[in-house]
Amino acid sequence: MTKSKKGLEAQILQALYCKYLGEMEMYRANIDIYLNTPAGIGEHPDVLGAIDEMVEKMAGVRDKIDTLRSEWDFDEDE
C-alpha cells in the first residue's frame, strides 16, 4: 500500500519537526551541562562563547520550526 501524496507530505513534515525538536533538546542539554557540570566545561575555556553558540543554533532551529508552521500550516498534532 502506498501513502497518498497528502499523507506523504504530512509524514515528511512530521519527520522534520521531530528532527528539529531533537536538535533543540541536544542544544538544551549541552547548555545545561555547561551551566551545571563543572567537569563538562574543562575543555572549553570560553564557556560564554560556547553557550552563545548553542543559543544561536537553537534560534536557527526555532526559525525552521516557525517556517514549517507558517509556510505549510503545519500543526505538530497532525
N, C-alpha and C positions, 0 to 999 in steps of 0.2 A: 504494500500500500504506500503511495506517495503522499507527501504533505501538499496541501493546496498552497498556492503562491502566498496567500494571506497568512496561512499557518506557518509557512517557512519564514516569512518576513518577521512575524512575531517571535519565532524561535531565535532568529539571528539577533534581533534587538534585545531579547531577554538574555542571551548569552553575553552580549556586550555589556549590558547593565551589570550582570553578575561579575564579570571580569573587572569592571570599574569599582564595584563595591569591594572586591578582594584587594585591589590596589590601594584603596583608601585605608583598609584595615592594616595592610602591611606598613604603610607610611605612619599611621597612628601608633602601631606597635613599636616602630623604630623610635619615634619621638618619646614614647613612654619609657623606653629603655634609656635613652639619653637623660631623661629627667629623673628617673627613679633608681637607676642601677649604676653606681659609680664605676664598677668594673667594666661595664659595657661601653664606657667612653674613653678607655685607656689609649686606644689607638687613634682617637680623634681629638687633637688639641684644640680645634676650632669648633666647640660644641654649638655655639650660637649659629655659626655658618652652616653646620650640618643640619640643625633643626630648621633653619630658614629654607634650606634646600628641600627638606621634606614637606614643609608647608607649601612651598611653591609647586611641588609635584602634586600635592593634594588639590590645590587650586586648579591645576590643569585637568585633573580627573573630574573635579566638580563641574568644570566647564563642559566636559564631554557628556556628563550625565544631563546637564541642563540642555545641551544640544539635542540629545535623544528626545527629551520631553518636548522641546519647542518645535523641532523640525518634523518629527514623526508622531507627535501627540502620544508619546509612549507613556504608559502607566505601568509601574512596576508590579501591579497586582494582576496583570493580564496573564 
